[in-house]
Amino acid sequence: MSIVTLRFFIFAGFILAEYWLCPPKWRWVMLLLGSGYFLLACTEYNLGVCAVFAAEALLTWLVALAIRRVPGERARWALTGLTVVVLAAVMILYKDIAFFINNINGIGSLLGKDLGLEMPQWLAPFGVSYFTLILIGYLLDVRWETVEQPQKNPLKMLLFAGYFPQLTSGPFSRYNDISEALFGGAVWNRQRFYFGFQRFLWGLFKKLVLADRLGMAVSVVYDNGLCQGAMVPVGAVLFVGQLYADFSGCMDIVIGLSELFGIPLAENFRRPFSSENLSVFWRRWHMTLGFWLKDYLLYPTLKSRWMGKLRKACKKHLGKKASREIPTYVGMFITWFCIGFWHGGSWKYIFGSGLFFFAMIAGGMLLKPLFQRLTDALHIDTEARYWRYFQRLRTACLFTASVSFDRFVSFQAGLQAWK
């Protein structure tokens, strides 16, 4: 059920009316029923697929309660780690299994063998990319005691993981940020309701008027063999315009809708195209994904035991400076690879939404002294307005060229077009 269809508008209007008519202490039940119906409708009423979501949410609920009772630090970490692996494996199995099958078949072809692995014909749970990371984040917060008291009600756990506005395209909610409004019964606020409705309409405008119209032009360029020569950058600019209007429009729709329920969701965009480098750009584009990866992947990786061993080895053989920089680059590589892989199980996503940005950001860090000498030699005033505009234009061009790979048929097609 698309969020820009009449069917969804009727559904959302009905749930919204029933929500505010309910006594405050029972409003979360109405949201649970609405989210359950939404999941069923989005999977064509496939109970088996919805059972996967329920099983993951209930597994996380049980483990979160057990973590506080299991004796021994090592046992708690083992239980947490095993559950995280299970949750991630289910997401990869349903969402990205094609990546492994295609690469294994490709390796077989290089070796002169036809392995003949076929794609399994199963339907992925709706929103699996989002609710899986939300559950993993909750579990780690419980383990780190960021969440003081784990949720004891399994039905409330199902609502937290499956709250329907956030399952279409995010944002990634954290338990401490949303639990009070989600379960406590929001207080009616006319100004917030009006603001939510206005934002909902603004999101519809961006999605239906801007993104869908741009999508027609993008399809003409990419789907009719026209993306060559000068049309390569033209198609890339059109695609980025479509992508931004579509994604930010969907964010406005779901955040505005959640405001109608009196439940604030985290912001996901903050003027990304005013960024002066790619690091800042990604902190302003899909912000909650960036925060999630930083808190639950990058920092734990940098603090891990094996990273500590790498740091010591680098210090012993390469010096103190290398012991700081090399582990940082390794952690960044892992993080950016995972960002690309999360966007889609294909090398075009791994490169276009991941490793390209790692190469640009890491290269900028490594070559910073050279860039400084060049700007000094050319007498460039790095505080001047024209220089900031140049940086913004450069950053926008790099981002546009990179994410355009997502729209090509394959990674090889993207390389050939840009070549």
Protein Blocks (a to p, Z undefined) as FASTA:
>chain_A
ZZkbfklmmmmmmmmmmmmmpcfklmmmmmmmmmmmmmmmmnoopaklmmmmmmmmmmmm
mmmmmmmmmgcjklmmmmmmmmmmmmmmmmmmmmmmmmmmmmmmmmmmmnopafkpacdd
ddddehklmmmmmmmmmmmmmmnomambacfblklmmmmmmomklmmnopaddfklmmmm
mmnopaddfklmmmmmmmmmmmmmmmmmmmmmmmmmmmmmmmnopagcjllmmmmmmmmm
mmmmmmmmmmmmmmmmmmmnopacddfbehkllpcbfklmmmmgokllmmmmmmmmmmmm
mmmmklmmmmmmmmmmnojklmmmmmmmmmmmmmmmmmmmmnogcfklmmmmmmmmmmmm
mmmmmmmmmmmmmmmmnopafkbmklmmmmmmmmmmmmmmmmmmmmpmblklmmmmmZZ
